[in-house]
Amino acid sequence: MRVDEETTIQVRVTNEGPRTANDVALDFAREYPTLRLLVGSVSAGTLEQGESATVRLPIAATRDAEAVEKSLDMRVQYRTDADEQRYDNDVSLVTAIAPRRDDFRVAASNATIGVDSSRLIKIEVTNNRNQTLTNIEASLGTSDPLDSDDDDGYIESLDPGESTTLVFELSATSDANPKGYAASIDFRYDDERGKSMMSETYQIPVQVEENDGLGVFSILPLVGVGLVGAGVTVYVRRQGDGLPWSA
């Protein structure tokens, strides 16, 4: 089992009694605050003496469940050949509960920005749950010296293990120091039951580097000089007929 997930556990049931057990069924012998059997009981059918059957127990662990090895008190009920209802409450099931897995896996590319510039960064988003997630709303978070006017994204749905790519515009201010920073991203989504959920917040490493100095504003003075030089050249050529050495 895993925290905040529904899991099916396979259980082997063996009739160790001296007689046939009819209509064998399993359920929890008591209530657990953070665990829930998703059906009333699970049938193992009729078991002859020494016979075994494998059943599947669908169990949900809540978000508040602890990641520990858990001993579950089980109840086995059955009928004898005389149609008497019997119960065996002295049965336990030991199972491990794994830690909650992250809702998504995220990986950024093109996350290097020049000082006082902006660029598009790509973030690959993968559904890390064991269920289909829908209406996924992404929100990009920044703080100085990083900024973004394009900080929202939407994914209609992702199946378990499925990935897609979101694109955001990210900028660095003119007073940013060339070094590593972090943006963040989180998600609001609907699980398979239609319940609205919030994900964890994921850090996105961003590297800010010195600008190469060939931005738009650094080109303009050079263009101006080029135009002046062109003007001088044209003037000389037009006045060339009046110069002594123009013959």
Buried (B, 14 or more C-beta within 10 A) or exposed (E): BBBBBBBEEEBEBEBEBEEBBBBBBBBBBEEBEBBBBEEEBBEBEBBEEEBEBEBEBEBBBEEEBEBEEBEBEBBBBBBEEEEEEEEBEEBEBEBEBEEBBEBBBBBBEEBBBBBBBBBEBEBBBBBBBEBBBBEBBBBBBBEEBBBBEEBEBEBEBBEEEEBBEBEBBBBBEEEBEEEEBBBBBBBEBBBEEEEEBEBEEBEBEBEBBEBEEEEEEEEEEEEEEEEEEEEEEEEEEEEEEEEEEEE
